[in-house]
Amino acid sequence: MTFTSEQFEQRLGFFPYGVQYYRQPTPLPGEWEKDLKEIVRSGYTHIQLRPHWRWHEARREQAVWDDLDALMDLAHKHNVRVIMKPMLETAPDWVFQELGGTRIGFHGVPLSPGANGAYYVGGWWPCFDNPLVLAAAGRFVSEMALRYQAHPALWMWDAWNEPVSRPMGQCHCKHSAQSYREWLIKRYGTIGNLNETLGKRWTSFETLMPPESTGDYIEMMLWRSWAETSITNQVAMVADAIHSRIPEAIVITHLGWGVGGNPVETSENGFELAKVVNRVGVSWGCDHKNPGCPSEEVLGELGSAWMRRIEPSWWCHEFYPKTCGHWRKPTDPRVLRRLIWRPIAGGANSLTFWQYRAERVGSESNDNGMREINGDPTKLSGVCDEIAGILAEHAKDISKTTVERSEVALLYHRESEMIMRLQEMPDSPWGHGTTGNAHVPSPNGNYRRAWRSAYAAHISCGGTAEIVLPGDDLGGFKLLHITGAEIVDKAMADWLRDFVRNGGTLLVEFPFACRDSDTSWVSPERPNNGLEDLLGCREGERWETHPWQPATATFDDGSTLNALGWYIELKPCGGKVFATWQDGTAAAVTHSYGRGVVITLGISPSMSYPDMHRDTWDEPAMKILWKIIAGFHGREPKAERLWIRRRIGKDKVIWFLFNTTKDTELRYRLPAKPSVIWTADNPLTADNEVILPPDGVWVGELKPDSINIKCVKK
C-alpha cells in the first residue's frame, strides 16, 4: 500500500453517499444511462456494482465482461465513482462438476448449489476450503482487477458481501475437516493436550472429525471459531488477489449480521476481518416496520456502538431505504429521514443505500429500492436525495470528528453467547443435524435478548454505552454493565477486580461466571475464580422460569419484577441484600470493593424484558434498570424520548437531536447559538430552542467550548 486507509479518508474531501446499482441481471442495460444521469443529478457520490462470478465465467477460464465494460464506461462518462464487489458465492457450474466444490452438511448430506434473491443467477455457494475452488476464485478476482485497474471510473473494491459462515455446519468435506484439524493443532499442539484439556479421547488428529450436532458445547464452539477463521482467510485471499494487480487499491468489506447475528449459525468476526482489509463496515440494521419501540431503536444504536469498537472510522455499506418486499406498505418518509441520520450520528463516515431501484427478481421482489422498479422517484427517494445535498454542502470534514464517548460500558462476551445459544437448541442427540444442515430458525437467544435489552435501557435514559470486550482499557468508564457472562477466565476476573478496586461501579446480571473457560463445563463453585470476594455473594439455587411459572423479586423500594430465564438465589458473603424472592432469599446484592461498588442481580431485568416485538419503554424491567444506571448518564430514572448525539472535531461539534416519539412535540434549548444548521424541521426560537415534531431531526454545528465534551480516541 502506498498510503493508509486513514490517510485516504482524510483526503477524501467529501462524505461518500452512494447507492448499490447493478446486481445481475437487473437493472437491464437499456435502463443504465437514464439512471446514472439521475444518480449524479441527485448528488450521490458513487455506485456499487456486484459482478457475479457465475455470470462472467460460465465457461472455465473464458470470462466475458461485456456488460461490466459498458457500465464502467457509462459511469466514467457521467463522472460516477465505482465500488467493485465481486460476488464469489455465485459459483459457475464447473466449480461443482469439475472441482468438487459442493459443500457437505451434517451426516454427509450434500448441500446442493441453489439460488435466492441476493444470488439470483445461482451457484450458491461452493466450499472455499477446497484449494481448487479458492484458487479458481482468486484467479477470477485477479483477472477482474487486471482488466479494470486503469479504468478511470474505478474507485475501490469491496472484497466480500457480508462474509459469514452459515449454516451451522459450514462444510464437512475432507478439505474443511483438514483445515479444522490444522487449526486445532495450532491451538493445542498435540492430541494429548487436546484430550487432556477437554476431557476427550480422540485417537489422533487424523481421526478427529467435525461435530455432527449441538450435543457437545465445546466441540461446536471450537468448530464455529474455526469457521470464523476460515471466512476471514477467504476475504484475505480476495484482498491479496486485488493487491497483486493494484498494490495501491483500497479494499473494504462489511459485516452482514453484526449485532443481529447468531454466532452459532451465522458466525463472523469483524475484529479479525479488520486486519485483512483497509476498512470494515456493516449492513446497518434498523426495523422500518416497528419504528419508535425499543427493538427498533436499540438495533441501530447498538449496531453503531458495535462498529465503533471494531473500527472507529466505520462505513455503512448497506442501508435499506425500505423493507417492504411483496408489496407491503413502505416506510414512512419521516421515519426514514430520522433513520438515515442515526448511523451518521453514531460514527459512520460513509453510507451506501441498498439499493437504487426496487428489485424485480426472486425472493426480494419489490424490495429495498429507494425508487420504483421502473426508476421513477418516490417519497423515500426524495428524503434520500435531500440528505445527499445536505452532506455535500456540510460534511466535508466529518471523518475528522469522533463520536462523544459515554462513561458507561456494556460488555460483549462472545463465548458466553455461544454457550447460551447452544443450551437453548434442541437437546436431541442429533441437534439440528436432522435437517441436513439447512437454514434453521434461530432460538430466542437469552444472551442476545438480554444484551440488547440492557442497551435499550441505557439509550432510553437519553445516553449511550460503549461496547467493550474482556481486557479492554476501562479508563474513563464509571460503570461497566455485564449481562449473561457465563464464562469468565482468570484474566477476566482480575480485569474486573482492577476496575472496581480503582473506583468503578460494576453491574452484574446473573447468570455469571458459572462455566469453566477451557471446557464450558459447569463450575462447581459459582461464581468461579473466587469472584465471591468481588460480588459479596455466591450463587445458590437456580431454576428455569417461564411466564406461566413466575418467580417474583421485591426490591427495597417496593418495586417488583417477574423473572424470565432463571430464578437465581444469591447467598450473601459480605454483601448487602436489597431485593428478595418470595421465600426471603436474596435476589440482589450490593457490595463495596476497594474504591468501587458491585451491584449483583440474581434476577436479570434485561433477561426479564419481554419479547422484543411486544416491547414498550415503560416495562417494569426497564424501570428497575433506570434506577441503577440513570445517574451515570446524568439523567433522572425515566424514559427520555429526545436523544442527543454529538460528533466532535477540532473546531466544531456536530449536534444530532432526535425526537423518537410518534405523537409528541419535544423541545431542547441549545447551550449556544449554532454556527451552522444542517437540517431543521422548524426555525430556532430567540433563545436557541429547537422545536422537534414527532420523528423530527435537527442537525447543526456549535463551537467546542459550548459544552464540556469527552471524545473517543480514533
C-alpha positions in Angstrom: 0.0 0.0 0.0 1.2 3.5 -0.8 -1.0 5.1 1.8 -3.1 4.0 4.7 -6.8 3.9 4.7 -6.8 6.7 7.3 -4.8 8.9 5.0 -7.2 8.1 2.2 -10.2 9.0 4.3 -8.6 12.3 5.5 -8.0 13.4 1.9 -11.5 12.5 0.6 -12.9 15.9 0.9 -16.5 14.6 0.8 -18.9 12.3 2.6 -19.3 9.1 0.4 -23.0 8.8 0.0 -24.0 6.4 -2.8 -26.2 3.5 -4.0 -25.8 -0.1 -4.9 -26.9 -0.3 -8.6 -26.2 -3.4 -10.7 -26.6 -7.0 -9.5 -27.0 -9.3 -12.4 -29.4 -9.4 -14.2 -31.0 -6.1 -13.1 -31.4 -3.3 -13.9 -31.3 -4.0 -17.6 -28.8 -2.3 -20.0 -31.4 -0.1 -21.6 -32.1 1.5 -18.1 -28.5 2.3 -17.2 -27.8 5.7 -18.8 -31.1 7.2 -17.5 -30.3 6.0 -14.0 -26.7 7.2 -13.9 -27.7 10.6 -15.1 -30.3 10.8 -12.2 -27.8 9.4 -9.7 -25.4 12.2 -10.5 -28.1 14.9 -10.6 -29.4 13.8 -7.2 -25.9 14.3 -5.6 -24.8 10.7 -5.0 -21.1 10.2 -4.9 -20.7 6.6 -6.1 -22.3 3.4 -7.2 -21.6 -0.2 -6.0 -21.5 -3.0 -8.6 -21.8 -6.7 -7.8 -20.3 -8.7 -10.6 -21.3 -12.4 -10.1 -18.6 -15.0 -10.8 -21.1 -17.3 -12.3 -22.4 -14.6 -14.7 -19.0 -13.7 -16.1 -17.2 -17.1 -16.2 -19.8 -19.6 -17.2 -17.1 -21.4 -19.1 -13.9 -22.1 -17.2 -11.2 -19.6 -17.9 -13.3 -17.9 -20.6 -14.6 -14.8 -18.7 -16.9 -12.4 -20.6 -17.0 -8.8 -19.4 -19.3 -7.1 -22.0 -21.9 -5.8 -19.6 -19.4 -4.6 -17.0 -17.3 -2.9 -19.6 -20.3 -1.0 -20.9 -21.5 0.0 -17.4 -18.0 1.1 -16.3 -17.7 3.3 -19.4 -21.1 4.8 -18.8 -20.0 5.5 -15.2 -16.9 7.3 -16.4 -19.0 9.2 -19.0 -21.3 10.6 -16.2 -18.5 11.0 -13.7 -19.7 8.4 -11.2 -17.2 6.6 -9.0 -17.5 2.8 -8.8 -17.0 0.4 -5.9 -16.5 -3.1 -7.3 -17.7 -6.0 -5.2 -17.0 -9.5 -6.7 -19.7 -11.9 -5.7 -17.9 -15.2 -5.4 -20.6 -17.2 -3.7 -22.4 -17.4 -7.1 -20.1 -20.1 -8.5 -20.2 -21.4 -12.1 -21.4 -25.0 -12.7 -17.9 -26.2 -13.5 -16.8 -25.3 -9.9 -19.2 -28.1 -8.6 -18.8 -30.5 -11.5 -15.1 -30.3 -12.2 -13.5 -29.1 -8.9 -15.7 -30.9 -6.4 -17.0 -27.7 -4.9 -20.2 -29.0 -3.4 -20.4 -28.4 0.4 -21.2 -31.3 2.7 -23.5 -30.8 5.6 -24.1 -32.8 8.8 -24.0 -36.6 8.4 -22.6 -36.4 4.8 -25.7 -34.6 3.3 -24.6 -32.7 0.2 -25.7 -29.0 0.2 -26.6 -28.6 -3.5 -26.0 -25.3 -5.1 -29.1 -23.1 -5.3 -30.2 -19.5 -5.7 -32.0 -16.8 -3.7 -32.8 -13.1 -4.1 -29.2 -12.0 -3.4 -27.7 -14.7 -5.7 -30.4 -15.0 -8.3 -28.1 -16.3 -11.0 -27.5 -19.5 -9.0 -24.5 -21.4 -7.8 -25.0 -20.5 -4.2 -22.4 -21.5 -2.8 -19.3 -23.7 -3.1 -16.8 -24.8 -0.4 -13.9 -22.3 -0.4 -11.9 -24.6 1.9 -11.4 -26.6 -1.2 -8.0 -25.3 -2.5 -9.0 -25.8 -6.1 -12.2 -23.7 -5.6 -10.2 -21.0 -3.7 -7.5 -20.8 -6.4 -10.2 -20.5 -9.2 -11.9 -17.7 -7.3 -8.6 -15.9 -6.7 -7.8 -16.2 -10.4 -11.1 -14.7 -11.3 -10.7 -11.8 -9.0 -7.1 -11.2 -10.2 -8.3 -11.1 -13.8 -11.0 -8.6 -12.9 -8.5 -6.4 -11.1 -6.2 -6.5 -14.1 -8.9 -5.7 -16.5 -10.2 -2.6 -14.6 -7.0 -1.5 -12.8 -6.6 1.6 -15.0 -10.3 2.3 -15.6 -11.0 5.9 -14.6 -14.3 5.0 -13.1 -12.9 2.5 -10.6 -12.7 3.9 -7.1 -12.3 1.0 -4.6 -13.1 -2.7 -4.0 -15.4 -4.5 -1.6 -13.8 -7.9 -1.0 -16.9 -9.9 0.1 -20.6 -9.3 0.6 -21.4 -10.0 4.2 -18.8 -12.6 5.0 -20.4 -15.1 7.4 -20.2 -18.8 8.0 -23.7 -20.3 7.5 -25.4 -22.6 8.2 -24.0 -24.1 11.3 -22.2 -27.0 9.7 -20.1 -24.7 7.4 -18.9 -27.7 5.3 -17.8 -31.2 6.4 -15.9 -32.1 3.2 -12.4 -33.5 3.5 -10.9 -30.1 2.9 -12.9 -28.4 5.6 -12.2 -31.2 8.0 -8.4 -31.0 7.3 -8.5 -27.2 7.8 -10.2 -27.7 11.1 -7.6 -30.2 12.3 -4.8 -27.9 11.3 -6.5 -25.1 13.3 -6.8 -27.4 16.3 -3.1 -28.4 16.0 -2.1 -24.8 16.0 -4.2 -24.2 19.1 -3.4 -27.3 21.2 -0.2 -28.7 19.8 -0.8 -32.4 20.4 -3.7 -34.7 20.5 -2.7 -35.4 24.1 -3.0 -31.7 25.1 -6.4 -31.5 23.4 -7.7 -34.6 25.1 -6.4 -33.5 28.5 -7.9 -30.1 28.2 -11.3 -31.1 27.0 -11.6 -34.5 28.8 -11.8 -36.3 25.4 -10.3 -39.4 24.0 -9.6 -38.9 20.3 -7.0 -41.3 18.8 -5.3 -38.7 16.7 -5.9 -35.5 14.8 -6.2 -37.6 11.6 -9.3 -39.5 13.1 -10.8 -36.3 14.6 -13.9 -35.2 12.7 -16.0 -32.0 12.9 -19.1 -32.2 15.2 -22.3 -33.6 13.8 -24.7 -31.9 16.4 -25.0 -29.3 19.1 -24.9 -32.0 21.7 -21.3 -31.2 22.8 -21.0 -27.5 23.5 -17.2 -27.2 23.5 -16.8 -29.1 20.2 -19.4 -26.9 18.5 -17.8 -23.7 20.0 -14.4 -24.8 18.6 -15.9 -25.6 15.2 -17.6 -22.2 14.9 -14.5 -20.4 16.0 -12.6 -22.3 13.2 -15.4 -21.3 10.7 -14.8 -17.6 11.5 -11.1 -18.1 10.8 -11.9 -19.8 7.5 -14.2 -17.0 6.4 -11.6 -14.4 7.3 -8.9 -16.3 5.3 -11.2 -16.2 2.2 -11.7 -12.5 2.5 -7.9 -12.1 2.8 -7.5 -14.1 -0.4 -9.6 -11.7 -2.3 -7.8 -8.7 -0.9 -4.4 -10.3 -1.8 -5.6 -11.1 -5.4 -6.7 -7.4 -5.8 -3.4 -6.1 -4.4 -1.4 -8.4 -6.6 -2.6 -6.4 -9.5 -3.3 -3.0 -7.9 -0.9 -2.5 -4.9 -2.5 0.8 -4.0 -6.1 -0.4 -4.1 -8.4 0.4 -1.2 -10.1 -2.8 -0.2 -13.1 -2.8 2.2 -15.6 -5.4 3.4 -18.7 -5.3 5.5 -20.4 -7.4 8.2 -23.8 -8.7 7.3 -25.2 -9.6 10.6 -23.4 -7.5 13.2 -25.4 -7.2 16.4 -28.4 -9.0 14.8 -26.4 -12.2 14.1 -26.1 -15.6 15.8 -22.5 -16.7 16.4 -23.5 -20.4 16.2 -25.4 -20.3 13.0 -24.1 -17.1 11.2 -20.6 -16.7 12.5 -18.4 -13.7 11.6 -15.5 -12.0 13.3 -15.3 -8.3 12.5 -12.2 -7.8 14.6 -10.2 -10.3 12.5 -11.7 -9.1 9.2 -10.5 -5.6 10.1 -6.9 -6.9 10.0 -7.1 -8.1 6.3 -8.8 -5.1 4.7 -8.5 -1.4 4.8 -11.9 -0.6 6.2 -14.7 -2.6 7.8 -18.3 -1.6 7.7 -21.7 -3.1 8.2 -25.2 -3.6 6.8 -26.8 -1.2 9.3 -29.8 -2.8 11.0 -33.0 -0.9 11.7 -36.6 -2.0 11.9 -38.7 0.0 9.5 -41.9 -1.9 10.4 -41.9 -1.1 14.1 -40.3 2.3 14.5 -40.0 4.0 17.8 -40.1 1.0 20.0 -37.0 -0.3 21.9 -36.4 -3.2 19.5 -36.1 -0.8 16.5 -34.1 1.9 18.3 -31.6 -0.5 20.0 -30.7 -2.3 16.8 -29.5 0.9 15.2 -27.8 2.4 18.2 -26.2 -0.9 19.3 -25.0 -1.5 15.7 -23.2 1.8 15.6 -21.6 1.2 19.0 -20.5 -2.3 17.9 -18.9 -0.9 14.8 -17.1 1.9 16.7 -15.5 -0.9 18.8 -14.4 -2.7 15.6 -13.4 0.3 13.5 -13.8 3.9 14.8 -14.0 5.1 11.1 -16.6 2.5 10.1 -18.6 2.7 6.9 -22.2 1.9 6.4 -22.2 -0.3 3.3 -25.8 -1.2 3.2 -28.7 1.0 4.4 -32.2 -0.1 3.4 -34.4 2.8 2.3 -37.4 0.4 2.6 -38.1 -3.1 3.7 -41.4 -3.7 2.1 -41.0 -6.6 -0.4 -44.0 -8.4 -1.7 -46.0 -5.1 -1.8 -46.2 -4.3 1.9 -46.7 -0.7 3.0 -43.5 1.3 2.6 -41.6 3.1 5.3 -42.9 6.5 6.5 -40.7 9.1 4.9 -40.3 11.0 8.2 -39.1 7.7 9.9 -36.7 7.1 7.0 -35.2 10.6 7.4 -34.6 10.0 11.1 -33.1 6.6 10.5 -30.7 7.8 7.8 -29.2 10.3 10.2 -28.8 7.7 13.0 -25.7 5.9 11.7 -24.1 9.2 10.8 -24.7 10.4 14.3 -23.2 7.1 15.5 -19.9 7.5 13.7 -20.4 6.3 10.1 -18.1 8.0 7.7 -19.9 6.8 4.6 -23.3 5.5 3.6 -24.4 3.3 0.7 -28.0 2.5 0.1 -29.2 -0.9 -0.8 -30.5 -0.2 -3.5 -31.4 2.3 -6.2 -34.4 0.6 -8.0 -36.7 -1.8 -6.2 -35.8 -5.4 -7.1 -37.6 -7.3 -9.8 -36.4 -10.9 -9.3 -36.7 -13.8 -6.9 -37.5 -13.6 -3.2 -36.6 -9.9 -2.9 -39.3 -8.7 -5.4 -40.2 -5.1 -4.9 -37.8 -4.9 -2.0 -35.3 -2.4 -0.8 -35.3 0.2 -3.6 -35.4 3.9 -2.9 -37.0 4.3 -6.3 -39.7 2.4 -8.2 -39.0 -0.7 -10.2 -39.1 1.5 -13.3 -36.7 4.1 -11.8 -39.3 6.7 -11.0 -38.8 8.8 -7.9 -40.7 8.1 -4.7 -41.3 9.9 -1.4 -38.5 7.8 0.0 -36.0 8.8 -2.7 -36.9 12.4 -2.1 -35.7 12.0 1.5 -32.5 10.3 0.4 -31.8 13.0 -2.2 -32.4 15.8 0.3 -29.8 14.4 2.7 -27.4 13.9 -0.3 -27.5 17.7 -0.8 -27.0 18.4 2.9 -24.0 16.1 3.2 -22.4 17.5 0.0 -22.6 21.0 1.5 -21.7 20.4 5.1 -20.0 17.1 5.7 -16.6 17.7 4.1 -14.6 17.2 7.3 -16.9 14.8 9.1 -14.3 12.0 9.0 -12.1 14.2 11.2 -14.7 14.1 14.0 -15.2 11.5 16.7 -18.3 10.3 18.5 -18.8 11.6 22.0 -17.6 9.0 24.5 -20.0 7.6 27.0 -18.8 6.9 30.6 -20.8 3.7 30.6 -19.6 0.4 29.1 -21.5 -2.7 28.2 -19.6 -5.9 27.9 -19.9 -8.3 25.0 -18.6 -11.8 25.6 -18.7 -14.0 22.5 -18.0 -17.4 24.2 -20.8 -16.7 26.7 -23.3 -16.0 23.9 -22.2 -19.1 22.1 -22.7 -21.3 25.1 -26.1 -19.8 25.9 -27.2 -20.3 22.3 -26.2 -23.9 22.3 -28.0 -24.5 25.6 -31.2 -23.2 24.0 -31.0 -25.5 21.0 -33.0 -28.8 20.9 -31.4 -31.3 23.2 -31.9 -34.3 20.9 -28.7 -36.2 20.3 -28.8 -35.1 16.7 -29.3 -31.4 17.4 -30.0 -29.6 14.1 -28.3 -32.3 12.0 -31.5 -34.0 11.0 -32.3 -31.0 8.8 -29.4 -31.8 6.5 -27.7 -28.6 7.6 -30.3 -26.4 6.0 -31.2 -23.0 7.4 -32.9 -23.3 10.8 -34.7 -20.6 12.8 -32.5 -19.1 15.5 -33.6 -19.8 19.1 -34.9 -16.9 21.1 -31.4 -16.2 22.3 -31.3 -15.3 26.0 -27.9 -13.7 25.8 -28.6 -11.5 22.8 -32.0 -10.5 24.1 -30.6 -9.6 27.5 -27.7 -7.7 25.8 -30.0 -5.8 23.5 -32.4 -5.0 26.4 -29.6 -3.7 28.5 -28.5 -1.4 25.8 -32.1 -0.3 25.3 -32.2 0.7 29.0 -29.1 2.9 28.5 -30.4 4.7 25.4 -33.8 5.1 26.8 -32.2 7.1 29.6 -31.1 9.5 26.9 -27.5 8.3 27.0 -25.4 5.6 25.2 -22.9 2.9 26.2 -19.7 1.9 24.6 -19.2 -1.8 23.8 -16.1 -3.4 25.4 -14.5 -6.8 25.2 -12.7 -8.6 28.1 -9.3 -7.0 28.6 -10.2 -3.6 27.0 -8.9 -0.4 28.6 -11.6 0.7 31.0 -10.0 4.0 31.9 -12.6 6.8 31.9 -15.6 4.5 32.4 -17.6 4.9 35.6 -20.0 1.9 35.0 -19.4 -1.5 33.5 -22.6 -3.4 32.8 -22.5 -7.2 32.3 -25.3 -9.5 31.3 -25.1 -13.3 31.0 -21.3 -13.7 31.1 -21.4 -17.4 31.9 -17.7 -17.9 31.0 -15.2 -15.9 33.0 -11.5 -16.9 33.0 -8.9 -15.8 35.5 -7.6 -12.9 33.4 -11.1 -11.5 33.0 -11.8 -12.0 36.7 -8.7 -9.9 37.6 -9.6 -7.3 35.0 -13.0 -6.9 36.7 -11.4 -6.7 40.2 -9.0 -3.9 38.9 -11.9 -1.9 37.5 -13.8 -1.9 40.8 -10.8 -1.6 43.0 -9.9 1.6 41.2 -13.3 3.2 41.8 -15.6 1.8 39.1 -19.1 0.5 39.5 -19.8 -3.0 38.2 -23.4 -4.0 37.4 -23.7 -7.8 37.0 -26.8 -9.5 35.9 -26.8 -13.3 36.5 -26.1 -15.9 35.2 -22.4 -15.0 35.7 -19.0 -16.9 35.9 -20.7 -20.3 36.1 -18.8 -22.2 33.5 -15.1 -23.1 33.0 -13.4 -21.2 30.2 -11.4 -24.1 28.7 -14.2 -26.7 28.6 -17.5 -24.9 29.1 -18.2 -27.3 31.9 -20.4 -26.0 34.8 -18.1 -24.7 37.6 -18.6 -26.4 41.0 -18.3 -23.1 42.7 -20.2 -20.2 41.2 -19.0 -17.6 40.6 -15.7 -19.2 39.7 -12.2 -17.9 40.1 -13.1 -16.8 43.6 -15.2 -13.9 42.4 -17.4 -14.0 45.5 -14.8 -11.6 47.0 -15.8 -9.1 44.4 -19.5 -9.7 44.3 -20.0 -10.2 48.0 -22.2 -13.2 47.2 -22.3 -16.7 45.7 -24.8 -18.5 43.5 -27.2 -20.8 45.4 -30.2 -22.5 43.8 -31.0 -21.9 40.2 -34.2 -22.9 38.3 -35.6 -22.1 34.9 -38.6 -19.8 34.9 -41.4 -19.3 32.4 -44.2 -16.7 32.0 -46.7 -19.2 33.4 -44.4 -20.1 36.3 -43.2 -16.7 37.5 -40.8 -16.0 40.3 -41.1 -12.5 41.7 -38.3 -10.4 43.2 -39.3 -7.5 45.5 -36.9 -4.6 45.9 -36.3 -2.4 49.0 -38.3 0.4 47.4 -41.3 -1.9 47.0 -41.0 -2.4 43.2 -41.4 -5.9 41.9 -40.2 -7.8 38.8 -41.1 -11.3 37.5 -38.1 -13.3 36.4 -37.8 -14.7 32.8 -34.9 -17.1 32.1 -33.7 -18.1 35.5 -34.7 -17.8 39.2 -31.2 -17.5 40.8 -30.9 -17.4 44.6 -27.9 -15.4 45.9 -26.0 -16.3 49.1 -24.5 -13.2 50.6 -20.9 -13.3 51.9 -20.3 -9.7 52.9 -22.7 -8.1 50.5 -25.9 -6.2 51.5 -29.3 -7.6 50.2 -31.6 -5.1 48.5 -34.1 -7.4 46.8 -35.6 -10.8 47.8 -37.6 -13.6 46.3 -40.9 -14.7 47.7 -39.2 -17.1 50.1 -37.0 -14.4 51.6 -33.8 -15.5 49.8 -31.6 -12.8 48.2 -32.4 -11.7 44.6 -30.0 -8.7 44.5 -26.9 -7.7 46.5 -24.6 -4.7 46.6 -21.0 -4.8 47.8 -18.1 -2.4 48.3 -14.7 -3.4 46.9 -11.7 -1.2 47.0 -12.8 2.3 46.0 -15.7 0.9 43.9 -19.1 -0.9 44.2 -20.5 -4.1 42.7 -24.3 -4.5 42.2 -25.3 -8.1 41.6 -28.7 -9.0 40.3 -29.8 -12.6 40.7 -32.9 -11.6 38.8 -31.8 -10.2 35.4 -34.0 -7.3 34.4 -32.5 -7.4 30.9 -33.4 -11.1 30.5 -36.8 -10.4 32.1 -37.6 -7.9 29.4 -40.4 -9.1 27.2 -40.3 -10.4 23.6 -38.7 -7.6 21.6 -41.7 -7.5 19.3 -44.1 -6.6 22.1 -41.9 -4.1 23.9 -42.6 -0.6 25.3 -40.4 1.9 27.0 -42.2 1.6 30.4 -41.8 -2.1 31.1 -41.1 -2.9 34.8 -37.7 -4.4 33.8 -36.7 -1.2 32.2 -37.7 0.8 35.3 -35.6 -1.4 37.6 -32.5 -0.7 35.4 -33.2 3.0 35.2 -32.9 3.4 38.9 -29.5 1.8 38.8 -28.0 3.3 35.7 -29.6 6.7 35.1 -27.3 8.6 37.4 -24.3 7.5 35.3 -25.9 9.2 32.3 -26.6 12.4 34.3 -30.4 11.8 33.9 -33.4 11.1 36.0 -34.6 7.5 36.2 -37.2 7.8 33.5 -37.6 7.4 29.7 -36.0 10.2 27.6 -37.5 10.3 24.1 -35.4 13.2 22.9 -31.9 11.8 22.2 -28.8 13.9 21.7 -25.8 12.6 19.9 -22.6 14.5 19.1 -19.5 14.2 16.9 -16.6 16.3 18.0 -13.9 17.9 15.9 -11.1 20.3 16.5 -13.1 23.4 15.7 -16.7 22.2 15.8 -19.2 19.9 17.4 -21.9 18.4 15.2 -25.1 18.0 17.2 -27.9 15.5 16.3 -31.2 15.8 18.0 -33.8 13.0 17.5 -37.5 13.0 18.6 -38.2 9.3 18.9 -41.9 9.8 19.7 -44.7 9.3 17.2 -47.1 11.9 18.5 -45.4 14.4 20.8 -43.6 17.7 20.0 -40.3 18.0 22.0 -38.1 21.0 22.7 -34.5 21.4 23.6 -32.5 24.6 24.4 -29.1 24.5 22.9 -26.2 25.9 25.1 -25.2 28.4 22.5 -26.2 29.7 19.1 -25.3 27.3 16.3 -22.6 28.4 13.8 -24.2 26.3 11.0 -27.6 24.5 10.8 -27.6 21.4 8.6 -31.2 20.5 8.8 -34.2 21.6 10.9 -37.9 21.0 11.0 -38.6 24.4 12.5 -36.7 27.7 13.0 -34.9 28.2 16.3 -36.6 30.3 18.9 -35.0 33.5 20.0 -33.3 31.7 23.0 -31.9 28.9 20.8 -34.6 26.4 21.5 -35.0 23.6 19.0 -38.6 22.5 18.3 -38.9 18.9 17.1 -42.1 17.4 15.8 -42.8 13.7 16.1 -40.0 11.8 14.3 -38.2 15.1 13.9 -34.5 15.6 13.4 -32.2 18.6 14.0 -28.6 18.7 12.9 -26.2 21.6 13.3 -22.8 22.8 14.4 -21.7 24.5 17.6 -18.3 25.6 18.8 -16.5 23.0 21.0 -16.4 25.4 24.1 -20.2 25.3 24.2 -20.1 22.3 26.4 -17.6 20.1 28.1 -17.2 17.0 25.9 -15.1 13.9 26.0 -14.0 12.2 22.8 -13.4 8.6 21.9 -9.8 8.0 20.6 -9.6 7.2 16.9 
